[in-house]
Amino acid sequence: MPEVDLVFPRAWVEFVNPADEDEVMRCDLTWLTSSYTCIFGQGCAGIYADAPDVGCCTLGAHFADDADEQRVAGFVGMLDENLWQHGPRGREVTTEDWVEVDDEGERKTLTIVVDGQQACVFQNRPGFAPPGGGGGAGCALHALAYVLDKHPLETKPDVCWQLPIRRTFRDVTRQDGTTYTEVSIAEYDRRGWGPGGHDLDWYCTGNTEAHVALEPLYVTSAPELIELMGRPAYDELARHCEAHLRSRSALALHPADPH
C-alpha cells in the first residue's frame, strides 16, 4: 500500500521531566503507540530504488559530536573480518577506513559503492559469508553489539540507533517570563531528512508495511527512549501511552497502523 499523508491528526502529551523541572517533554502519542517496527531484511525496500538491500544506510551517518565519533571509534577497533565485510585486511584500522568529510565539512561514516549500490562502509551486503561463520546482510556495528552482549545503541552512531525517533530541543519563554527547555520526542518522517527527504523512493515510518509490530513502539523501543529521555521521563511517558491506548480515539491512531 502507498504511504499515508505526512499531515494527519496527532495526539500529543506534555509533562515536566520528573528528573529536571526545567525540561518539559512533548511527546507524540500517535507515533509512540503505533505498531511501527524496523523491517530491514524483512521487506524494507531501501530509501533509494537502486540500493534496495541497504535500507536507510545509503548515505552514511553524520556524527552528533566528537564524543559520538570517539565512542564509535572504540568499537570499530573491535571489528574483525567475521563481522565487517568491507574493513581493512592485514593491518590495523585507521580513521580513513571509516570516516569522511561531507561537502559542508561535517564528519560522517564513509560511504562506498559495491555492485552499483552505495552504502555506509559498515553495511555488510547480502551473501556476506566470512570464513569464521556468521555473516549476512546488516550493520557490522550492530552485529558487534550482540557479540559483546550489548544493546546496539552502545556501538552505533547516535543517528543510527535513534532513527526513526526524532528528538529536538527548543527554548521556550512563557508569558510570565519564566523559561524552560522543550524536548520533543516524535516521528522522524520524510521531513526530518530535510528537503531531500521528499525525493526518497521509499520510506518506512508512514508505510503500512512497517506497521506490523505486535507491541507498540514505546515498548519495542524502550531502550532507545530511555537513553533519549532518561528513565523517570520514560516511565511517565509509558503511563500516558497506556492511557492513550485505552482511550482508542479514532483521531489519535497512526493511519499506517492496521485498524
N, C-alpha and C positions, 0 to 999 in steps of 0.2 A: 504494500500500500504506500501511497505518497506520504511525504512528511506533512505534519499538521502545520497550520499557520504559526508564525512566530508570535503573533499577538493574540492572546486569549485571556479570559478572566482567571486571575490567580488569587489565592488566599495567602496572606502574609501574617506573621506574628512578630511583635516587638516586645522585648523584655530586657531588663537590666541584667548584665552579666553578673551572676552571683559572686564571681571571684574578682570583679572590678567594677565598682559603682560608676566609674567614668565611661564605661562602654555600654552601649545599647545594641543588642543583637537584633538584626532584622532578617528574618528567615522566610524563605518561600516554601510554605507548607505544601503547595500544589506539587512542586518538584520533589521535595524531600519525602513525600508519602507516595510518590509514583512507583511503578513497578519497573523502572529503568534498571538495566544492568549492562555492563560491557559485554559485547558478543564477539570480541576478537577471536578469530578462528572458528566461530560458530555462526557465520552468516554476515559478518562485517564486510562491507563492500569497499572499505577504504575511502578516504576523503577525495582521492583522485582516481578516475576510472582506469588510468594506465598503471596504477600501482595498487591493485585490489588486495594484495597479500600482506600489506604493511600497516593497515589500519590508519590511525591518525599520526603515525610516526614518520610521515613522509618528509616533513620539514625540519626534523631535529627539534631539540628542546633548548630554549633560552634559560640560562641560569637566573634565579631570582636575585642572587647577590654572590659575593666572593665566598661566603660561608657555605652556600649551597654547592658551589663548584668544588670547594675543598672537601666537603663531606663525600660527594660522589667520587672524587679522585681516590679517596682511601679504599673504596670498594672496587673501583676499576683495577687497582693493583692486585686484587684477589682473583680476577678472572683468568681462566686458562682456556686452552683450545677446546675443551669439552663443553664450555659454557658460551664462548664468544667466537662466533664463526669468522668474523672479519677483523679479529685482533691481530697484532703482530706475531710473527713466529720466530723463535730462536733468539729473542732479545727481550729486554725489559720494555714495558710500555712507556711511551713519552706523551707529553701533553698534546703534541702534534698528531698523535694517533687518534685522538677523540675530541679535540676542541678546535673550533674555528671561530672567526670573527665575521659577523654579517655586514651588510652594506652600511648599516648605521653604527657600526663599531661595537655592537653588543656581542658578548661571548655566548656560544651555544655549542651543543654537541655537533660533531662533524656529520655531514650527510655524504653518502656515496651512492653510486649507481651500479646496480647489479642486474644483469639481464634486462636492461632498459628501465628498471624500476628504481627511483631514488628513495632513499630512506635513511634514517638515523643509523650511524655506524654500529650501534648496539643491537640493531634489529636483525636477528637470525631469520633466514628465509626458509620456506618450505623445502624439505629434503635435506636439511642440515643433519648429518649423521656422523658425529665425531667418533674417533676411534675408541674413546673411553666409555662410550654409551651415552644415553640421554639424547639430547638434541631436539630437533623440531623447530617450528617457527615461534618467534616471540622475542621479547626483550632479554638480553643477556643479564642485565642487572636485576630484572625480575626473577629470572631463574636462580641467580646467585642468592637472593633473599631466602628462597626455600632451602637451598643447600646449607645456609647459615642458621636456619630456623628463625628467621626474622620476618617482619612484615615488609613487603616491597616498598612501602613509603620510607623505610630507612635507607634503602640502597639506591633509589632512583631520584633524578632531579625533581625539585618541588612541583614544577608544572606538570610533570608526567603523572604523579600519583594524585594530584588534585583534580585534574580534568576527569569528568566534566562538571565538577563542583566549582563554583566561582566565588571567591572571597574578595570583597572590595571594602575599602575604608573611606569614610567621609567625615570631615569635621563639621559639626552642626552647632549653631548658636540658637538657643531658644529665645522666645520673645522677652523673657525676663533677664536676658543677658548671660545666663549660665550656658555652659558648653558641654558637649560630650562627643565621643567618637562613635559613629555608627559603623557597625561591622555587618555587612550583608553577606548572607550565605544563600546562593541562588544557583540557577541553571546556567551552565556555560554553553549557551546555544550558539548558532552561527555568528551572531553579532559580536560575541566575545573574541573572535578571531580578527576583528577589525573589518575594514571594507572588503577584504579578500574573502571573508567568510561566506559571503553570498555567492561566491563563484565555486565553492566546493561541490564536487559532483555528487557527494553523498554525505550525510551527517547523521549521527546516531540519536541525539537527545530527543528529537521530535519525531523519530521513526517508530512506528508500531512494532517493527521487527526487533527493536531493542527493549521494548517494554514487556518483558516476559518473566521477570523475577517472581519468585513465589512469596518473597517478603519485600516490604517497602525499602526504599533507598536509605532512609535514616538508620535502618537496621543493617543492611548489607554493607553500607559504607561507614559504619560506626567508627572504626579505627581512624579513617581519614578525617571525619568530622570532629572527633575528639582532639586530634592533632591541630586542627584549624581553629577550634573554639575553646578548648580546654574542657576537662571533664565536668565541672559544675555547670557550665553553659550547655553542654551536650545533654546532660540529664534533664535540664529544664526544657530543652528543645524536644526531647523524646516525649516528655509529658504532654506538650502541646500537639505533637504529631499524633499521639494516641487518641487525644480528644478529637482531633480533626478527622481521623479515620472513623471514629464512632459516629460523627455527625453525617458523613457521606453526602455532603452538599453537592448537588449537581454542578454548581458553579465553581467548585473548588477541586475538581478532579482533573488530572492531566489528560488532555484529549487524545494523547497517544496510548493511554492505558486501555486495556480491554474493559469493556463495560457490559 
